[in-house]
């Protein structure tokens, strides 16, 4: 699996039918920002669950840039866990 810096390859993997590490990804979202873990998780696994769309349904107390910063943090933690061989 390739890590390209901006997370597009890992997001593509997370959105694929082969992806089976949902529990691990959710734990990484909790580690990145517990209060918004569900929104971060959804924004990674579903390309239609963008910050703007989710913010219309439920207020997100962060700017768009900060939200995607926490998404990147989640992906970084996720990749780090995969490198360490953590498997939930």
C-alpha positions as CSV (number, residue, x, y, z in Angstrom):
1,X,0.0,0.0,0.0
2,X,1.4,3.4,-1.0
3,X,1.3,6.5,1.2
4,X,1.3,9.6,-1.0
5,X,1.5,12.3,1.7
6,X,-2.0,13.7,1.2
7,X,-3.8,10.5,2.0
8,X,-5.6,10.0,-1.4
9,X,-4.3,6.4,-1.9
10,X,-5.2,5.4,1.7
11,X,-8.6,7.0,1.4
12,X,-9.2,5.1,-1.9
13,X,-8.3,1.9,0.0
14,X,-10.6,2.7,2.8
15,X,-13.5,3.2,0.4
16,X,-12.8,-0.1,-1.5
17,X,-14.8,-3.3,-1.1
18,X,-11.6,-5.0,0.1
19,X,-11.3,-2.7,3.2
20,X,-11.8,-4.7,6.4
21,X,-10.2,-2.6,9.0
22,X,-13.2,-0.4,10.0
23,X,-12.7,-0.9,13.8
24,X,-9.0,0.1,13.6
25,X,-9.9,3.2,11.5
26,X,-12.6,4.2,14.0
27,X,-10.1,3.9,16.8
28,X,-7.7,6.1,14.9
29,X,-10.5,8.7,14.4
30,X,-11.2,8.6,18.2
31,X,-7.5,9.1,18.8
32,X,-7.4,12.1,16.4
33,X,-10.4,13.9,17.8
34,X,-12.8,12.0,20.1
35,X,-15.7,14.4,19.9
36,X,-15.8,14.3,16.1
37,X,-14.6,10.8,15.5
38,X,-17.8,9.7,13.7
39,X,-17.7,12.6,11.3
40,X,-13.9,12.1,10.6
41,X,-14.5,8.3,10.0
42,X,-17.4,8.9,7.7
43,X,-15.5,11.5,5.7
44,X,-12.7,8.9,5.0
45,X,-14.9,5.9,4.1
46,X,-17.5,7.8,2.1
47,X,-16.4,10.5,-0.4
48,X,-19.9,12.0,-0.2
49,X,-19.6,12.7,3.5
50,X,-17.6,15.9,3.1
51,X,-17.2,18.5,5.8
52,X,-19.7,20.8,4.1
53,X,-22.4,18.1,3.8
54,X,-21.9,16.9,7.3
55,X,-21.9,20.4,8.7
56,X,-25.3,21.1,7.2
57,X,-26.8,18.1,9.1
58,X,-24.9,18.6,12.3
59,X,-22.8,21.5,13.4
60,X,-19.0,20.8,13.3
61,X,-17.2,23.2,15.7
62,X,-14.1,23.5,13.5
63,X,-13.2,25.2,10.3
64,X,-13.0,23.2,7.1
65,X,-9.2,23.3,7.2
66,X,-9.0,22.2,10.8
67,X,-11.5,19.3,10.2
68,X,-9.4,18.0,7.3
69,X,-6.3,18.5,9.4
70,X,-7.8,16.1,11.9
71,X,-8.7,13.7,9.1
72,X,-5.1,13.7,8.0
73,X,-4.0,13.1,11.6
74,X,-6.4,10.1,11.7
75,X,-5.0,8.7,8.4
76,X,-1.4,9.2,9.7
77,X,-2.3,7.3,12.9
78,X,-4.0,4.6,10.8
79,X,-0.9,4.1,8.6
80,X,1.3,4.1,11.6
81,X,-0.8,1.4,13.2
82,X,-0.7,-0.7,10.0
83,X,3.1,-0.3,9.9
84,X,3.3,-1.6,13.4
85,X,1.1,-4.6,12.5
86,X,-1.8,-3.7,14.7
87,X,-4.9,-5.6,13.6
88,X,-8.3,-5.2,15.3
